[in-house]
Amino acid sequence: MEIFLLITAIAAAWFWLDSIAVRETAINTGRDLADRYDLQLLDETVACTRLRMGRNSRGRIQLMRTYDFEVSANGSDRLECNLVLLGNQLQSWYIPPYLQPLH
């Protein structure tokens, strides 16, 4: 019983630390995507909305997380976007069409 509790505690701690590190990756990746399209990432909006298992290119099972986040084209609008990370590698992303602000 004690070994089971210890293993559960270690697994929970690993998952928590891994989730923090991958969220940082999601924030940085979201910021890079936003910069690429001349958008501002609203980084307080980055949140993991889906967690599942996936296989990487080598066939190994890893956690696949979907992160939703918001960006702004002109400071007063919000566009809902998402990105999918397998482990800490970007698998896919979505930014909706928008009108570019006039400069």
Backbone as numpy.savetxt, mean C-alpha at the origin, in Angstrom:
# Nx Ny Nz CAx CAy CAz Cx Cy Cz
0.82 -25.86 25.63 0.01 -24.66 25.63 0.88 -23.39 25.63
1.93 -23.38 26.45 2.79 -22.21 26.53 3.56 -22.00 25.23
3.97 -23.11 24.59 4.69 -23.00 23.32 3.76 -22.41 22.26
2.51 -22.85 22.25 1.53 -22.31 21.30 1.35 -20.81 21.50
1.24 -20.37 22.73 1.08 -18.94 23.01 2.32 -18.16 22.60
3.50 -18.73 22.82 4.74 -18.07 22.43 4.84 -17.95 20.91
4.52 -19.01 20.21 4.55 -18.98 18.74 3.53 -17.98 18.21
2.35 -17.94 18.79 1.32 -16.98 18.38 1.79 -15.55 18.62
2.41 -15.29 19.77 2.92 -13.95 20.08 4.02 -13.54 19.11
4.91 -14.45 18.78 5.99 -14.15 17.83 5.43 -13.88 16.44
4.46 -14.69 16.01 3.84 -14.49 14.69 3.11 -13.15 14.64
2.41 -12.80 15.71 1.70 -11.51 15.75 2.68 -10.34 15.71
3.78 -10.45 16.43 4.79 -9.39 16.43 5.42 -9.25 15.05
5.75 -10.38 14.41 6.30 -10.34 13.04 5.32 -9.67 12.08
4.05 -10.07 12.14 3.04 -9.50 11.25 2.91 -8.00 11.47
2.91 -7.55 12.71 2.78 -6.13 13.02 3.97 -5.34 12.48
5.20 -5.83 12.72 6.39 -5.14 12.22 6.44 -5.15 10.70
6.10 -6.27 10.09 6.07 -6.36 8.63 5.04 -5.40 8.05
3.88 -5.31 8.68 2.83 -4.40 8.19 3.27 -2.94 8.25
3.99 -2.57 9.29 4.50 -1.20 9.40 5.49 -0.91 8.27
6.40 -1.84 8.02 7.40 -1.64 6.97 6.75 -1.59 5.59
5.79 -2.45 5.33 5.14 -2.46 4.02 4.27 -1.22 3.85
3.66 -0.70 4.92 2.89 0.54 4.81 3.80 1.69 4.40
5.00 1.74 4.96 5.97 2.77 4.54 6.30 2.63 3.06
6.45 1.41 2.60 6.68 1.17 1.17 5.50 1.67 0.36
4.28 1.41 0.85 3.08 1.86 0.15 3.02 3.39 0.09
3.37 4.06 1.17 3.37 5.52 1.18 4.39 6.05 0.18
5.60 5.50 0.19 6.63 5.95 -0.75 6.25 5.66 -2.19
5.69 4.49 -2.45 5.27 4.14 -3.80 4.12 5.03 -4.25
3.16 5.28 -3.36 2.06 6.19 -3.69 2.55 7.60 -3.98
3.53 8.05 -3.22 4.11 9.37 -3.44 4.81 9.43 -4.80
5.55 8.37 -5.15 6.22 8.32 -6.45 5.21 8.33 -7.60
4.13 7.56 -7.45 3.10 7.55 -8.49 2.44 8.92 -8.62
2.14 9.54 -7.48 1.52 10.86 -7.50 2.44 11.88 -8.16
3.72 11.85 -7.82 4.68 12.78 -8.43 4.77 12.58 -9.93
4.72 11.33 -10.36 4.82 11.02 -11.79 3.67 11.69 -12.58
2.51 11.83 -11.95 1.35 12.42 -12.63 1.03 13.82 -12.13
2.00 14.47 -11.49 1.85 15.83 -11.01 0.67 15.97 -10.05
0.58 15.02 -9.11 -0.47 15.02 -8.10 0.16 15.09 -6.73
-0.63 15.46 -5.74 -0.15 15.50 -4.37 -0.74 14.33 -3.61
0.11 13.50 -3.00 -0.36 12.39 -2.19 -0.84 12.93 -0.85
-2.02 12.54 -0.47 -2.54 12.86 0.86 -2.18 11.66 1.73
-0.95 11.67 2.28 -0.38 10.47 2.88 -1.07 9.99 4.14
-1.85 10.81 4.77 -2.61 10.35 5.94 -3.79 9.46 5.52
-4.03 9.36 4.21 -5.16 8.56 3.73 -4.74 7.14 3.34
-3.46 6.81 3.39 -2.99 5.49 2.97 -3.44 4.45 3.99
-4.21 3.46 3.51 -4.72 2.43 4.41 -4.81 1.09 3.69
-4.44 0.04 4.39 -4.55 -1.31 3.85 -6.02 -1.72 3.91
-6.57 -2.06 2.75 -7.99 -2.41 2.70 -8.25 -3.87 2.36
-7.21 -4.57 1.93 -7.38 -5.97 1.58 -6.07 -6.71 1.83
-6.18 -7.90 2.40 -5.02 -8.73 2.70 -5.32 -10.14 2.25
-4.43 -10.69 1.43 -4.62 -12.05 0.94 -3.25 -12.65 0.62
-3.26 -13.91 0.25 -2.02 -14.59 -0.11 -1.86 -14.54 -1.63
-0.61 -14.46 -2.08 -0.31 -14.46 -3.50 1.03 -15.13 -3.73
1.32 -15.44 -4.97 2.60 -16.07 -5.31 3.45 -15.09 -6.10
4.73 -15.04 -5.74 5.65 -14.18 -6.48 6.13 -14.89 -7.74
7.04 -14.29 -8.47 7.50 -14.85 -9.74 8.26 -16.17 -9.56
8.74 -16.43 -8.38 9.43 -17.69 -8.08 8.49 -18.76 -7.54
7.21 -18.42 -7.41 6.23 -19.37 -6.91 6.09 -19.42 -5.41
6.81 -18.54 -4.70 6.73 -18.51 -3.25 5.51 -17.72 -2.80
4.88 -18.19 -1.75 3.69 -17.52 -1.20 4.13 -16.31 -0.38
3.47 -15.17 -0.65 3.72 -13.95 0.10 2.38 -13.27 0.38
2.40 -12.34 1.31 1.20 -11.55 1.58 1.02 -10.52 0.47
-0.20 -10.42 -0.01 -0.55 -9.41 -1.01 -1.51 -8.43 -0.32
-1.10 -7.17 -0.31 -1.89 -6.14 0.36 -2.35 -5.09 -0.65
-3.60 -4.69 -0.54 -4.13 -3.59 -1.34 -4.23 -2.37 -0.43
-3.66 -1.27 -0.90 -3.70 -0.01 -0.16 -4.51 1.00 -0.94
-5.49 1.60 -0.28 -6.23 2.70 -0.86 -5.61 3.99 -0.34
-5.60 5.01 -1.20 -5.08 6.31 -0.80 -5.73 7.38 -1.66
-5.56 8.61 -1.26 -6.13 9.73 -2.00 -5.02 10.66 -2.45
-5.25 11.26 -3.62 -4.35 12.27 -4.16 -5.20 13.49 -4.53
-4.52 14.60 -4.74 -5.20 15.82 -5.13 -4.48 16.44 -6.33
-5.26 16.91 -7.29 -4.69 17.55 -8.47 -4.51 19.05 -8.25
-5.40 19.65 -7.45 -5.32 21.10 -7.29 -5.43 21.56 -5.83
-5.42 20.65 -4.90 -5.48 21.02 -3.49 -6.87 21.03 -2.91
-7.90 21.09 -3.74 -9.25 21.12 -3.22 -10.07 19.90 -3.63
-9.51 19.06 -4.48 -10.22 17.85 -4.89 -9.54 16.62 -4.29
-10.22 15.50 -4.35 -9.66 14.23 -3.86 -9.97 13.15 -4.88
-8.95 12.41 -5.25 -9.12 11.28 -6.16 -8.77 10.01 -5.40
-9.66 9.03 -5.44 -9.42 7.76 -4.75 -8.60 6.85 -5.65
-7.48 6.36 -5.13 -6.54 5.53 -5.88 -6.25 4.27 -5.06
-5.54 3.33 -5.68 -5.07 2.18 -4.93 -3.82 1.61 -5.57
-3.14 0.82 -4.78 -1.98 0.07 -5.28 -1.95 -1.27 -4.57
-1.36 -2.26 -5.24 -1.27 -3.62 -4.71 0.20 -3.98 -4.58
0.58 -4.40 -3.38 1.95 -4.83 -3.12 1.95 -6.33 -2.80
2.83 -7.07 -3.47 3.07 -8.47 -3.14 4.40 -8.50 -2.42
4.34 -8.80 -1.13 5.53 -8.59 -0.29 5.73 -7.09 -0.22
6.85 -6.61 -0.74 7.06 -5.16 -0.81 7.24 -4.70 -2.25
6.81 -5.53 -3.21 6.94 -5.21 -4.63 5.60 -4.76 -5.21
5.62 -3.68 -5.96 4.42 -3.16 -6.60 3.94 -4.13 -7.68
2.67 -4.53 -7.59 2.08 -5.43 -8.59 1.18 -4.68 -9.56
0.38 -3.76 -9.01 -0.53 -2.99 -9.86 -0.90 -1.71 -9.11
-1.45 -0.77 -9.87 -1.90 0.49 -9.28 -3.00 1.08 -10.13
-3.78 1.97 -9.52 -4.86 2.65 -10.24 -4.95 4.09 -9.76
-4.91 5.01 -10.71 -5.19 6.43 -10.48 -6.24 6.80 -11.51
-7.40 7.32 -11.08 -8.46 7.61 -12.03 -8.09 8.78 -12.95
-8.73 8.85 -14.10 -8.49 10.01 -14.99 -8.90 11.30 -14.29
-8.20 12.36 -14.57 -8.49 13.66 -13.96 -8.05 14.76 -14.91
-8.52 15.95 -14.65 -8.10 17.12 -15.44 -6.86 17.71 -14.79
-5.85 17.93 -15.60 -4.62 18.54 -15.09 -4.90 20.01 -14.75
-4.38 20.49 -13.61 -4.57 21.90 -13.27 -3.81 22.79 -14.25
-4.37 23.95 -14.49 -3.71 24.92 -15.37 -2.60 25.60 -14.60
-1.44 25.74 -15.20 -0.30 26.39 -14.52 -0.14 27.79 -15.01
